[in-house]
Amino acid sequence: MKLEGTQTISAPREGVYRLLSDPAVIARLLPGCEKLEPAGPDTYEVKMKLGLAALSGSYQGTVKLSEQRPPEHLRLTVTSRGPWGFADGDGGFTLSEQGGQTTVHYAGELKVGGMVASIGSRLLDGAARMVIAQFFKNLEREAAAE
């Protein structure tokens, strides 16, 4: 499933980039994140609690930062495995600034398998968009706190 969109954050680009590339902040941005610990260069072990219809559960995996070009671009890759299957996401963030606000353009792909894949693409699309909306709401809150 392809995911793409734009979000405006009320903060300068350098600050938004710093937030998106800070593992402690990423842990607060990812909905359901319970743990994010170093596992190598720019790679972190993650434990998340995800709820999707009757397929809620605890998922473990990795978060990797790559393609880092401060303050304009970075890529986040998330892999997760749990009792109902897997969900892997990969997305790039391109940041531009105008008038003290940052526009974040994101483009990526979500792949799911196992029982999670059986719930249907419309429900998955809606759930993915809710997670993305929560991620950016959390980012806006973090930016306002700086």
Secondary structure as the mmCIF struct_conf table of DSSP 4:
data_model
#
loop_
_struct_conf.conf_type_id
_struct_conf.id
_struct_conf.beg_label_comp_id
_struct_conf.beg_label_asym_id
_struct_conf.beg_label_seq_id
_struct_conf.end_label_comp_id
_struct_conf.end_label_asym_id
_struct_conf.end_label_seq_id
STRN STRN1 LYS A 2 ILE A 9
BEND BEND1 SER A 10 ALA A 11
HELX_RH_AL_P HELX_RH_AL_P1 ARG A 13 LEU A 20
TURN_TY1_P TURN_TY1_P1 SER A 21 SER A 21
HELX_RH_AL_P HELX_RH_AL_P2 PRO A 23 LEU A 29
BEND BEND2 LEU A 30 LEU A 30
TURN_TY1_P TURN_TY1_P2 PRO A 31 GLY A 32
STRN STRN2 CYS A 33 GLY A 40
TURN_TY1_P TURN_TY1_P3 PRO A 41 ASP A 42
STRN STRN3 THR A 43 LEU A 50
TURN_TY1_P TURN_TY1_P4 ALA A 53 ALA A 54
STRN STRN4 GLY A 57 ARG A 69
TURN_TY1_P TURN_TY1_P5 PRO A 70 GLU A 72
STRN STRN5 HIS A 73 GLY A 82
TURN_TY1_P TURN_TY1_P6 PRO A 83 TRP A 84
STRN STRN6 GLY A 85 GLN A 98
TURN_TY1_P TURN_TY1_P7 GLY A 99 GLY A 100
STRN STRN7 GLN A 101 GLY A 113
HELX_RH_3T_P HELX_RH_3T_P1 GLY A 114 ILE A 119
HELX_RH_AL_P HELX_RH_AL_P3 SER A 121 ALA A 145
#
